[in-house]
Amino acid sequence: MIFRSTVVAAAVLVFMLLALACAPAGQRSGDAENTLTVFAAASLAESFQALATAFEDDHPGVRVAFNFAGSQTLRTQLEHGAEADVFASANWQHMAQVKESGLLGNVPEYFAATRLAVAVPADSDAVQALADLARPGVSIAIAAEEVPAGAYTRESLTLLAASGAFPGDYASAVLSNVVTNETSVRGVAQKVALGEVDAGIVYETDALAAQYAHAIRTLEIPLQFNPAAQYPIAALSTTDELETALEFIKFVQGDSGQAILREHGFVPPANITCPCHAGSAS
């Protein structure tokens, strides 16, 4: 009798192990959730977390997990085999490089835009106008050149220098005051909020983020010198959750998603088409 019980128990255990091994990854160990992993630009952190909450409410059984970092960091991680389902970049350049690596599962679409602003500590008067950025002794933080915000910053400075409203060496004078090139625009905002620099160039949406709203104030950069930061989004070809990934992208682009993005300071993208539409998604 004892032998028979032992055999039966062993058979049940083997059956359970086989059932567990055959279960979908998202349903093992009693986990009924499917996890959607989204790699998103650091500047999207608060807005995408709010989007995820709303998306999860509309899609029971789905959990959205994020990796927020500079777009160039995310792109490098993807190229080196990091697993994700969706990629949202702060510019087209890094999305294009992911596309060239054959990692896109659909044609990217722009879904949001923002612009640059000069951020200064709320309790500092060291920088009160754009001209002050070129004054010797001013300490400035900007994003590194390979970071989308860093590329937009350098483009803006070039436009300002060529405008006639500032000296011709304005861009070089400002860049000579840069004491740190951060790997994400949020790193710039953090330096300003902590008072470690006199000014930083960030996105307008960063200045609205809850953790910075009371610590920094902003100076406007006129539109004609302020390139729009356009955000593309796409599913990745390596995803096992393509249907859910496309549903998430659709949600971001839809009325509910766009309302959440507006609440966080983003505006609809300009009425232009991603460069990718000239070719395939792969």
Contacts in CASP RR format, 6 or more apart in sequence:
PFRMAT RR
TARGET T0000
AUTHOR 0000-0000-0000
METHOD contacts of the structure
MODEL  1
MIFRSTVVAAAVLVFMLLALACAPAGQRSGDAENTLTVFAAASLAESFQA
LATAFEDDHPGVRVAFNFAGSQTLRTQLEHGAEADVFASANWQHMAQVKE
SGLLGNVPEYFAATRLAVAVPADSDAVQALADLARPGVSIAIAAEEVPAG
AYTRESLTLLAASGAFPGDYASAVLSNVVTNETSVRGVAQKVALGEVDAG
IVYETDALAAQYAHAIRTLEIPLQFNPAAQYPIAALSTTDELETALEFIK
FVQGDSGQAILREHGFVPPANITCPCHAGSAS
20 28 0 8 1.000
20 29 0 8 1.000
25 240 0 8 1.000
26 32 0 8 1.000
26 33 0 8 1.000
26 34 0 8 1.000
26 35 0 8 1.000
32 61 0 8 1.000
33 61 0 8 1.000
33 62 0 8 1.000
33 63 0 8 1.000
34 61 0 8 1.000
34 62 0 8 1.000
34 63 0 8 1.000
34 241 0 8 1.000
34 244 0 8 1.000
35 62 0 8 1.000
35 63 0 8 1.000
35 64 0 8 1.000
35 65 0 8 1.000
35 241 0 8 1.000
36 62 0 8 1.000
36 63 0 8 1.000
36 64 0 8 1.000
36 65 0 8 1.000
36 85 0 8 1.000
36 86 0 8 1.000
36 241 0 8 1.000
36 244 0 8 1.000
36 245 0 8 1.000
36 248 0 8 1.000
37 65 0 8 1.000
37 66 0 8 1.000
37 67 0 8 1.000
37 83 0 8 1.000
37 84 0 8 1.000
37 85 0 8 1.000
37 86 0 8 1.000
38 48 0 8 1.000
38 52 0 8 1.000
38 64 0 8 1.000
38 65 0 8 1.000
38 66 0 8 1.000
38 67 0 8 1.000
38 84 0 8 1.000
38 85 0 8 1.000
38 86 0 8 1.000
38 87 0 8 1.000
38 88 0 8 1.000
38 248 0 8 1.000
39 66 0 8 1.000
39 67 0 8 1.000
39 69 0 8 1.000
39 74 0 8 1.000
39 77 0 8 1.000
39 78 0 8 1.000
39 82 0 8 1.000
39 84 0 8 1.000
39 86 0 8 1.000
39 87 0 8 1.000
39 88 0 8 1.000
40 48 0 8 1.000
40 66 0 8 1.000
40 67 0 8 1.000
40 68 0 8 1.000
40 74 0 8 1.000
40 86 0 8 1.000
40 87 0 8 1.000
40 88 0 8 1.000
41 68 0 8 1.000
41 69 0 8 1.000
41 70 0 8 1.000
41 71 0 8 1.000
41 74 0 8 1.000
41 88 0 8 1.000
41 89 0 8 1.000
41 90 0 8 1.000
41 148 0 8 1.000
41 184 0 8 1.000
41 231 0 8 1.000
42 68 0 8 1.000
42 69 0 8 1.000
42 70 0 8 1.000
42 184 0 8 1.000
42 185 0 8 1.000
42 186 0 8 1.000
42 187 0 8 1.000
43 90 0 8 1.000
43 114 0 8 1.000
43 149 0 8 1.000
43 184 0 8 1.000
43 185 0 8 1.000
43 186 0 8 1.000
43 203 0 8 1.000
43 205 0 8 1.000
43 206 0 8 1.000
43 229 0 8 1.000
44 68 0 8 1.000
44 88 0 8 1.000
44 90 0 8 1.000
44 112 0 8 1.000
44 231 0 8 1.000
45 66 0 8 1.000
45 68 0 8 1.000
45 186 0 8 1.000
45 209 0 8 1.000
46 209 0 8 1.000
46 210 0 8 1.000
46 264 0 8 1.000
47 112 0 8 1.000
47 205 0 8 1.000
47 260 0 8 1.000
47 261 0 8 1.000
47 263 0 8 1.000
47 264 0 8 1.000
47 265 0 8 1.000
47 266 0 8 1.000
48 66 0 8 1.000
48 68 0 8 1.000
48 88 0 8 1.000
49 66 0 8 1.000
50 260 0 8 1.000
50 263 0 8 1.000
50 264 0 8 1.000
51 251 0 8 1.000
51 252 0 8 1.000
51 257 0 8 1.000
51 260 0 8 1.000
51 261 0 8 1.000
52 64 0 8 1.000
52 66 0 8 1.000
54 251 0 8 1.000
54 256 0 8 1.000
54 257 0 8 1.000
54 260 0 8 1.000
55 62 0 8 1.000
55 64 0 8 1.000
55 248 0 8 1.000
55 251 0 8 1.000
56 62 0 8 1.000
56 63 0 8 1.000
56 64 0 8 1.000
58 251 0 8 1.000
59 244 0 8 1.000
59 247 0 8 1.000
62 244 0 8 1.000
64 248 0 8 1.000
67 74 0 8 1.000
67 77 0 8 1.000
67 82 0 8 1.000
67 84 0 8 1.000
69 77 0 8 1.000
69 183 0 8 1.000
69 184 0 8 1.000
70 90 0 8 1.000
70 147 0 8 1.000
70 148 0 8 1.000
70 183 0 8 1.000
70 184 0 8 1.000
70 185 0 8 1.000
71 89 0 8 1.000
71 90 0 8 1.000
71 91 0 8 1.000
71 94 0 8 1.000
71 147 0 8 1.000
71 148 0 8 1.000
72 94 0 8 1.000
72 146 0 8 1.000
72 147 0 8 1.000
72 148 0 8 1.000
72 183 0 8 1.000
73 183 0 8 1.000
73 184 0 8 1.000
74 87 0 8 1.000
74 89 0 8 1.000
74 94 0 8 1.000
75 87 0 8 1.000
75 89 0 8 1.000
75 94 0 8 1.000
75 97 0 8 1.000
75 98 0 8 1.000
78 84 0 8 1.000
78 87 0 8 1.000
78 98 0 8 1.000
78 101 0 8 1.000
78 103 0 8 1.000
78 236 0 8 1.000
79 97 0 8 1.000
79 98 0 8 1.000
79 101 0 8 1.000
79 103 0 8 1.000
81 238 0 8 1.000
83 238 0 8 1.000
84 236 0 8 1.000
84 238 0 8 1.000
84 239 0 8 1.000
85 235 0 8 1.000
85 236 0 8 1.000
85 239 0 8 1.000
85 240 0 8 1.000
85 241 0 8 1.000
85 242 0 8 1.000
85 244 0 8 1.000
85 245 0 8 1.000
85 248 0 8 1.000
86 233 0 8 1.000
86 234 0 8 1.000
86 235 0 8 1.000
86 236 0 8 1.000
86 239 0 8 1.000
86 245 0 8 1.000
86 248 0 8 1.000
86 249 0 8 1.000
87 95 0 8 1.000
87 98 0 8 1.000
87 103 0 8 1.000
87 104 0 8 1.000
87 233 0 8 1.000
87 234 0 8 1.000
87 236 0 8 1.000
88 111 0 8 1.000
88 231 0 8 1.000
88 232 0 8 1.000
88 233 0 8 1.000
88 252 0 8 1.000
89 95 0 8 1.000
89 98 0 8 1.000
89 148 0 8 1.000
89 231 0 8 1.000
89 232 0 8 1.000
89 233 0 8 1.000
90 148 0 8 1.000
90 149 0 8 1.000
90 185 0 8 1.000
90 229 0 8 1.000
90 231 0 8 1.000
91 148 0 8 1.000
91 151 0 8 1.000
91 152 0 8 1.000
91 229 0 8 1.000
91 230 0 8 1.000
91 231 0 8 1.000
91 232 0 8 1.000
92 108 0 8 1.000
92 230 0 8 1.000
92 232 0 8 1.000
92 274 0 8 1.000
92 275 0 8 1.000
92 276 0 8 1.000
93 148 0 8 1.000
93 151 0 8 1.000
94 148 0 8 1.000
95 104 0 8 1.000
95 108 0 8 1.000
95 232 0 8 1.000
95 234 0 8 1.000
95 274 0 8 1.000
95 276 0 8 1.000
96 275 0 8 1.000
96 276 0 8 1.000
98 104 0 8 1.000
98 234 0 8 1.000
98 236 0 8 1.000
99 108 0 8 1.000
99 234 0 8 1.000
99 276 0 8 1.000
99 281 0 8 1.000
99 282 0 8 1.000
102 237 0 8 1.000
102 282 0 8 1.000
103 236 0 8 1.000
103 237 0 8 1.000
103 238 0 8 1.000
104 234 0 8 1.000
104 235 0 8 1.000
104 236 0 8 1.000
104 237 0 8 1.000
104 276 0 8 1.000
104 281 0 8 1.000
104 282 0 8 1.000
105 234 0 8 1.000
105 235 0 8 1.000
105 236 0 8 1.000
105 237 0 8 1.000
105 239 0 8 1.000
105 242 0 8 1.000
105 281 0 8 1.000
105 282 0 8 1.000
106 234 0 8 1.000
106 235 0 8 1.000
106 246 0 8 1.000
106 249 0 8 1.000
106 281 0 8 1.000
107 234 0 8 1.000
107 274 0 8 1.000
107 276 0 8 1.000
107 277 0 8 1.000
107 280 0 8 1.000
107 281 0 8 1.000
108 232 0 8 1.000
108 233 0 8 1.000
108 234 0 8 1.000
108 274 0 8 1.000
108 276 0 8 1.000
108 281 0 8 1.000
109 232 0 8 1.000
109 233 0 8 1.000
109 234 0 8 1.000
109 249 0 8 1.000
109 253 0 8 1.000
109 274 0 8 1.000
110 230 0 8 1.000
110 231 0 8 1.000
110 232 0 8 1.000
110 233 0 8 1.000
110 269 0 8 1.000
110 270 0 8 1.000
110 272 0 8 1.000
110 274 0 8 1.000
111 231 0 8 1.000
111 232 0 8 1.000
111 233 0 8 1.000
111 249 0 8 1.000
111 252 0 8 1.000
111 253 0 8 1.000
111 258 0 8 1.000
111 261 0 8 1.000
111 269 0 8 1.000
112 230 0 8 1.000
112 231 0 8 1.000
112 258 0 8 1.000
112 261 0 8 1.000
112 266 0 8 1.000
112 267 0 8 1.000
112 268 0 8 1.000
112 269 0 8 1.000
113 228 0 8 1.000
113 229 0 8 1.000
113 230 0 8 1.000
113 231 0 8 1.000
113 266 0 8 1.000
113 267 0 8 1.000
113 268 0 8 1.000
113 269 0 8 1.000
113 270 0 8 1.000
114 203 0 8 1.000
114 204 0 8 1.000
114 205 0 8 1.000
114 228 0 8 1.000
114 229 0 8 1.000
114 231 0 8 1.000
114 265 0 8 1.000
114 266 0 8 1.000
114 267 0 8 1.000
115 203 0 8 1.000
115 204 0 8 1.000
115 221 0 8 1.000
115 223 0 8 1.000
115 226 0 8 1.000
115 227 0 8 1.000
115 228 0 8 1.000
115 229 0 8 1.000
116 149 0 8 1.000
116 152 0 8 1.000
116 153 0 8 1.000
116 156 0 8 1.000
116 201 0 8 1.000
116 202 0 8 1.000
116 203 0 8 1.000
116 204 0 8 1.000
116 221 0 8 1.000
116 226 0 8 1.000
116 227 0 8 1.000
116 229 0 8 1.000
117 201 0 8 1.000
117 202 0 8 1.000
117 203 0 8 1.000
117 204 0 8 1.000
117 207 0 8 1.000
117 218 0 8 1.000
117 219 0 8 1.000
117 220 0 8 1.000
117 221 0 8 1.000
118 127 0 8 1.000
118 130 0 8 1.000
118 133 0 8 1.000
118 199 0 8 1.000
118 200 0 8 1.000
118 201 0 8 1.000
118 218 0 8 1.000
118 219 0 8 1.000
118 220 0 8 1.000
118 221 0 8 1.000
119 188 0 8 1.000
119 189 0 8 1.000
119 192 0 8 1.000
119 199 0 8 1.000
119 200 0 8 1.000
119 201 0 8 1.000
119 202 0 8 1.000
119 206 0 8 1.000
119 207 0 8 1.000
119 212 0 8 1.000
119 216 0 8 1.000
119 217 0 8 1.000
119 218 0 8 1.000
120 126 0 8 1.000
120 127 0 8 1.000
120 192 0 8 1.000
120 198 0 8 1.000
120 199 0 8 1.000
120 200 0 8 1.000
120 216 0 8 1.000
120 217 0 8 1.000
120 218 0 8 1.000
120 219 0 8 1.000
121 192 0 8 1.000
121 193 0 8 1.000
121 195 0 8 1.000
121 198 0 8 1.000
121 215 0 8 1.000
121 216 0 8 1.000
121 217 0 8 1.000
122 214 0 8 1.000
122 215 0 8 1.000
122 216 0 8 1.000
122 217 0 8 1.000
124 195 0 8 1.000
124 198 0 8 1.000
126 132 0 8 1.000
126 138 0 8 1.000
126 198 0 8 1.000
126 199 0 8 1.000
127 133 0 8 1.000
127 138 0 8 1.000
127 198 0 8 1.000
127 199 0 8 1.000
127 219 0 8 1.000
128 219 0 8 1.000
129 219 0 8 1.000
130 160 0 8 1.000
130 166 0 8 1.000
130 219 0 8 1.000
130 221 0 8 1.000
131 166 0 8 1.000
132 138 0 8 1.000
132 199 0 8 1.000
133 140 0 8 1.000
133 173 0 8 1.000
133 174 0 8 1.000
133 177 0 8 1.000
133 199 0 8 1.000
134 166 0 8 1.000
134 167 0 8 1.000
134 170 0 8 1.000
134 173 0 8 1.000
134 174 0 8 1.000
134 177 0 8 1.000
135 177 0 8 1.000
136 177 0 8 1.000
137 177 0 8 1.000
138 177 0 8 1.000
138 198 0 8 1.000
138 199 0 8 1.000
139 177 0 8 1.000
139 179 0 8 1.000
139 196 0 8 1.000
139 197 0 8 1.000
139 198 0 8 1.000
139 199 0 8 1.000
140 174 0 8 1.000
140 177 0 8 1.000
140 178 0 8 1.000
140 179 0 8 1.000
140 197 0 8 1.000
140 198 0 8 1.000
140 199 0 8 1.000
140 200 0 8 1.000
140 201 0 8 1.000
141 178 0 8 1.000
141 179 0 8 1.000
141 180 0 8 1.000
141 182 0 8 1.000
141 187 0 8 1.000
141 188 0 8 1.000
141 191 0 8 1.000
141 192 0 8 1.000
141 196 0 8 1.000
141 197 0 8 1.000
141 199 0 8 1.000
141 200 0 8 1.000
141 201 0 8 1.000
142 149 0 8 1.000
142 150 0 8 1.000
142 153 0 8 1.000
142 178 0 8 1.000
142 180 0 8 1.000
142 181 0 8 1.000
142 182 0 8 1.000
142 188 0 8 1.000
142 200 0 8 1.000
142 201 0 8 1.000
143 149 0 8 1.000
143 150 0 8 1.000
143 153 0 8 1.000
143 181 0 8 1.000
143 182 0 8 1.000
143 183 0 8 1.000
143 184 0 8 1.000
143 185 0 8 1.000
143 187 0 8 1.000
143 188 0 8 1.000
143 201 0 8 1.000
144 150 0 8 1.000
144 181 0 8 1.000
144 182 0 8 1.000
144 183 0 8 1.000
145 151 0 8 1.000
145 154 0 8 1.000
145 181 0 8 1.000
147 182 0 8 1.000
147 183 0 8 1.000
147 184 0 8 1.000
147 185 0 8 1.000
148 185 0 8 1.000
148 229 0 8 1.000
149 184 0 8 1.000
149 185 0 8 1.000
149 188 0 8 1.000
149 201 0 8 1.000
149 202 0 8 1.000
149 203 0 8 1.000
149 229 0 8 1.000
150 181 0 8 1.000
150 185 0 8 1.000
150 201 0 8 1.000
152 227 0 8 1.000
152 229 0 8 1.000
153 201 0 8 1.000
154 171 0 8 1.000
154 175 0 8 1.000
155 227 0 8 1.000
156 201 0 8 1.000
156 221 0 8 1.000
156 225 0 8 1.000
156 226 0 8 1.000
156 227 0 8 1.000
157 170 0 8 1.000
157 171 0 8 1.000
157 174 0 8 1.000
157 175 0 8 1.000
158 171 0 8 1.000
159 224 0 8 1.000
159 225 0 8 1.000
159 227 0 8 1.000
160 166 0 8 1.000
160 170 0 8 1.000
160 171 0 8 1.000
160 221 0 8 1.000
160 225 0 8 1.000
161 167 0 8 1.000
161 168 0 8 1.000
161 169 0 8 1.000
161 170 0 8 1.000
161 171 0 8 1.000
161 172 0 8 1.000
162 168 0 8 1.000
163 224 0 8 1.000
163 225 0 8 1.000
167 173 0 8 1.000
179 197 0 8 1.000
180 191 0 8 1.000
180 197 0 8 1.000
182 188 0 8 1.000
182 191 0 8 1.000
185 202 0 8 1.000
185 203 0 8 1.000
185 206 0 8 1.000
186 206 0 8 1.000
188 200 0 8 1.000
188 201 0 8 1.000
188 202 0 8 1.000
188 206 0 8 1.000
189 200 0 8 1.000
189 202 0 8 1.000
189 206 0 8 1.000
189 207 0 8 1.000
189 209 0 8 1.000
189 212 0 8 1.000
189 216 0 8 1.000
190 212 0 8 1.000
191 197 0 8 1.000
191 200 0 8 1.000
192 199 0 8 1.000
192 200 0 8 1.000
192 202 0 8 1.000
192 212 0 8 1.000
192 215 0 8 1.000
192 216 0 8 1.000
193 211 0 8 1.000
193 212 0 8 1.000
193 215 0 8 1.000
193 216 0 8 1.000
194 215 0 8 1.000
203 229 0 8 1.000
204 218 0 8 1.000
204 265 0 8 1.000
205 264 0 8 1.000
205 265 0 8 1.000
205 266 0 8 1.000
206 212 0 8 1.000
207 213 0 8 1.000
207 216 0 8 1.000
207 217 0 8 1.000
207 218 0 8 1.000
208 264 0 8 1.000
208 265 0 8 1.000
209 264 0 8 1.000
228 269 0 8 1.000
228 270 0 8 1.000
230 269 0 8 1.000
230 270 0 8 1.000
230 272 0 8 1.000
231 266 0 8 1.000
231 269 0 8 1.000
232 274 0 8 1.000
232 276 0 8 1.000
233 249 0 8 1.000
233 252 0 8 1.000
233 253 0 8 1.000
234 249 0 8 1.000
234 281 0 8 1.000
235 242 0 8 1.000
235 245 0 8 1.000
235 246 0 8 1.000
235 249 0 8 1.000
236 245 0 8 1.000
237 282 0 8 1.000
239 245 0 8 1.000
251 257 0 8 1.000
252 258 0 8 1.000
252 261 0 8 1.000
258 268 0 8 1.000
END
